[in-house]
């Protein structure tokens, strides 16, 4: 993703560049709030996500860790 041209912000579920006005098609799980966000909203990079029975954690190599408790999505 080093060649990303847009300036963001980025959609955390699809990686689409919201600043460019990209069309977003969410899956049923994303619409229901059951899927963890897999892209960093600050840079659009793919994050390492771990899902547990109590929530999820997502780590961006540039912007660090976020979890479902902090994102209020638990």
C-alpha positions in Angstrom: 0.0 0.0 0.0 3.0 2.3 -0.2 1.6 3.6 -3.5 -1.6 5.0 -2.0 -2.2 8.5 -3.6 -5.2 9.7 -1.6 -5.0 11.8 1.5 -7.7 10.0 3.4 -9.5 9.7 5.6 -9.8 5.9 5.0 -12.8 3.6 5.6 -11.7 1.2 8.4 -13.8 -1.7 7.0 -13.0 -1.5 3.3 -9.8 0.7 3.0 -11.6 3.0 0.5 -10.4 6.6 0.3 -13.3 8.6 1.7 -11.5 11.8 0.7 -11.7 10.7 -3.0 -15.4 9.9 -2.7 -15.1 6.1 -3.3 -18.2 4.1 -3.3 -18.4 1.7 -0.3 -20.3 -1.6 -0.2 -20.4 -3.0 3.3 -20.9 -6.7 4.0 -23.9 -7.8 6.1 -21.5 -8.5 9.1 -20.0 -4.9 8.8 -23.5 -3.4 8.6 -24.5 -5.3 11.8 -21.3 -4.2 13.6 -19.9 -7.8 13.9 -16.7 -7.3 11.9 -13.5 -5.8 13.2 -12.1 -2.8 11.3 -9.2 -4.1 9.2 -7.8 -0.9 7.8 -6.3 2.1 9.6 -8.5 5.1 9.2 -5.5 7.4 9.4 -3.3 5.9 6.7 -5.4 3.2 4.9 -2.9 0.4 5.7 -4.1 -3.1 6.5 -4.0 -3.8 10.2 -3.2 -7.0 12.2 -6.5 -7.9 13.9 -7.1 -10.4 16.6 -10.7 -11.3 17.5 -11.5 -12.7 21.0 -14.8 -13.6 22.7 -14.6 -10.2 24.5 -13.9 -8.0 21.5 -11.0 -7.3 19.1 -7.6 -5.5 18.9 -6.2 -4.0 15.7 -2.6 -2.9 15.3 -1.4 -0.5 12.6 2.4 -0.6 11.9 2.4 3.2 11.9 -0.3 4.3 14.3 -0.3 1.6 17.0 -3.1 -0.4 18.7 -6.8 0.2 18.9 -9.3 -2.1 20.6 -13.1 -2.5 20.7 -13.3 -1.0 24.1 -11.6 2.2 23.1 -13.5 2.3 19.8 -16.8 1.7 21.8 -17.7 -1.2 19.5 -17.7 -4.0 22.1 
